[in-house]
């Protein structure tokens, strides 16, 4: 036999489910506690914030659990006449954060359109190429003198792969210094720039990076095919949204009248002090 509270919740659930689908909206009342209505909207908002594992629950169990929690919270809230100062500040921060979130969500949604996505795709992949890829080998040593000495040996006819196996301190040394294929931005900047300036078969002058000194040989290059629009649609949409959101943040902050009193000086450690609320 169901307990009275369970019967109440079950009745509220049955009543809400009996309504036509069109009549069930955020204002649909599912329970009333001491005169305070609990709606489907309250439940849906709480459901959005639940940890991921709760999404695995059956709909009935999730519904009952959320309604139970809201009933309990409403009943407990009636036991307190007013919030503490800390509670008031929490609500102010939450309200501020919610307004900001809704603004940015709106900006993000409006920024993305088929036209915007197509324009960014055309700007970045108009030539039908995804950029140059390089196949290179290198010998990594500790000093510029060592690198220069290796270059002189190479000029004298020494085998690059053999010198790499004998002298390179990098992980590619045992493999003859081969790095395989890589695109722009995949190597540290001095290395990448040196490779981009080489012709196929050429060996660089000593190149310094944070790892040491490199002697680089460019084995070959190839042009990477550009991805199709469908392949990068999500990535482009995310870039558009990120740009729009950042622009909105910058614009709103720049146009806001922000005043920061210089006195009295505030010890930054005070933000950790719970005694502020005493």
C-alpha positions, 0 to 999 in steps of 0.5 A, a space after each residue: 500500500 502506498 504511503 500518503 506522500 507517495 500517493 500524492 506524488 503519484 496522483 500529481 504525476 498521473 494528472 500531468 501525464 493525462 494532459 494533452 501533450 500541447 498543454 504540458 509546458 513549463 507552467 504545468 503544476 505537478 504539486 503544491 506544497 504549503 501553497 507554493 506550486 511546483 511546475 514541470 519547468 522547475 523539474 526540467 531546470 533541475 534535471 538539466 543540472 543533475 550529474 550525467 549518471 542520472 540520465 541513465 535512470 528510467 523516466 518514471 524514476 527520474 520524474 519521481 526523484 526530482 519531484 521528491 527533491 523539490 517537495 522536500 526543498 519547498 517544505 524545508 524552505 518554509 521553515 526559514 523566514 529570511 535568507 542569511 547574508 551569504 544566501 542573499 549574495 549567492 542568489 545575486 551571483 546566480 542571477 548575474 550568472 544566469 543573465 550573462 549565460 542567456 546573453 551569451 547563448 543568444 549571441 552564440 545561436 544567432 552567430 551561426 548560420 549556413 551563410 556564415 559557415 560557408 563564408 568561413 569555409 571559403 575564406 580558409 579553404 578557397 584554394 582547395 588545399 589544406 596546406 603544405 605537409 613536410 616530410 623531414 629528418 633531423 639530427 639533434 645535438 647539444 651545441 652549435 659546434 656539433 651541428 656545424 661539424 655534422 653539416 661539414 660531414 654531410 657536405 663531404 658525402 656522409 649519409 644523413 641517416 647514419 649520422 643521425 643514428 650515431 649522433 642524434 640525442 632525439 627519439 628519432 635518432 635510431 630511426 635515422 632521424 626520420 620525423 614523418 609527415 607534419 603540417 604547419 604549426 606541428 613543430 616548434 616555431 624555429 624548426 617549422 620556419 627552417 623546414 619551410 625555407 628548405 628545398 627538397 633534399 636540402 640540409 639546413 644550417 644549425 637551428 636552435 630550439 629549446 631542445 638543442 641544436 638541429 640539423 634538418 633535411 627536407 625529404 619531400 613535400 606535398 599539398 594536403 587536400 582541403 576537407 569538405 564542408 561537411 567534415 569541418 562544419 562543426 569545427 567552423 560553427 564552434 569557431 564562429 560561436 567562440 569569436 562571437 561570444 568573445 566579441 560580445 564579452 569585450 564589447 559589453 565590458 568595454 562599454 560598461 562603467 566600471 569603477 574600482 575604488 583605490 582605497 581602502 586597500 583590500 588584502 586579497 586573502 580576505 576572499 577566503 575568509 568565511 568570517 565576512 558573513 558573521 
